């Protein structure tokens, strides 16, 4: 992973962004020698957000199963029958 000082980002933002778009490699931005932020490509960020949403949905489903908040296929069909006509 590439590391850049925040001052370099301020001075060379256009070049750093161009490199980011070409390499697709996240850049760790540091301030005073400490990690401050990650700079990532927009497409990569959106992909990670979609993946997170899917994982959260799976987690909710697993929780529902563990808590017994599920229906059998017959029960679900019966409950949904008024909408499935």
C-alpha positions as CSV (number, residue, x, y, z in Angstrom):
1,X,0.0,0.0,0.0
2,X,1.2,3.4,-0.9
3,X,1.7,6.0,1.9
4,X,1.5,9.8,1.4
5,X,2.0,12.7,3.8
6,X,-1.0,15.0,4.0
7,X,1.2,17.8,2.9
8,X,2.1,15.9,-0.3
9,X,-1.6,15.4,-0.9
10,X,-2.2,19.1,-0.6
11,X,0.7,20.0,-3.0
12,X,0.3,17.1,-5.5
13,X,-3.4,16.2,-5.4
14,X,-3.9,16.0,-9.1
15,X,-0.9,13.7,-9.6
16,X,-1.8,11.5,-6.6
17,X,-5.3,11.1,-7.8
18,X,-4.1,10.2,-11.3
19,X,-1.8,7.6,-9.8
20,X,-4.7,6.2,-7.7
21,X,-7.0,5.9,-10.8
22,X,-4.3,4.0,-12.7
23,X,-3.1,1.7,-9.9
24,X,-6.4,1.3,-8.0
25,X,-4.2,0.8,-5.0
26,X,-5.5,2.5,-1.8
27,X,-3.3,5.3,-0.4
28,X,-2.8,5.8,3.4
29,X,-2.6,9.5,4.2
30,X,-0.6,10.3,7.3
31,X,-0.5,13.4,9.5
32,X,2.4,14.0,11.9
33,X,3.6,10.4,11.2
34,X,0.2,8.9,12.2
35,X,-2.4,7.3,9.9
36,X,-5.1,9.7,9.2
37,X,-7.2,8.5,6.3
38,X,-7.4,6.2,3.3
39,X,-7.8,7.5,-0.2
40,X,-9.5,4.9,-2.4
41,X,-10.9,4.8,-5.9
42,X,-14.7,5.6,-6.2
43,X,-15.5,2.3,-7.9
44,X,-13.6,0.4,-5.2
45,X,-15.5,2.3,-2.4
46,X,-18.9,1.6,-4.0
47,X,-18.0,-2.1,-4.4
48,X,-17.0,-2.3,-0.7
49,X,-20.3,-0.5,0.3
50,X,-22.4,-3.0,-1.8
51,X,-20.4,-5.9,-0.2
52,X,-21.0,-4.5,3.3
53,X,-24.8,-4.2,2.6
54,X,-24.8,-7.9,1.5
55,X,-22.9,-9.0,4.6
56,X,-25.3,-7.0,6.8
57,X,-28.3,-8.7,5.2
58,X,-26.7,-12.1,5.7
59,X,-26.0,-11.2,9.3
60,X,-29.7,-10.1,9.9
61,X,-30.8,-13.4,8.3
62,X,-28.6,-15.5,10.5
63,X,-29.8,-13.6,13.6
64,X,-33.4,-14.2,12.6
65,X,-32.7,-17.9,12.3
66,X,-31.0,-18.0,15.7
67,X,-33.9,-16.1,17.3
68,X,-36.5,-18.3,15.7
69,X,-38.0,-15.5,13.6
70,X,-38.5,-17.5,10.5
71,X,-41.3,-19.2,8.7
72,X,-41.6,-22.5,6.9
73,X,-42.3,-22.3,3.2
74,X,-46.0,-23.1,3.8
75,X,-46.3,-20.5,6.5
76,X,-44.7,-17.9,4.3
77,X,-46.9,-18.8,1.4
78,X,-50.0,-18.5,3.6
79,X,-48.9,-15.1,5.0
80,X,-48.0,-13.8,1.5
81,X,-51.1,-15.2,-0.3
82,X,-53.0,-11.9,-0.2
83,X,-50.1,-10.2,-2.0
84,X,-49.5,-13.0,-4.5
85,X,-52.9,-13.0,-6.1
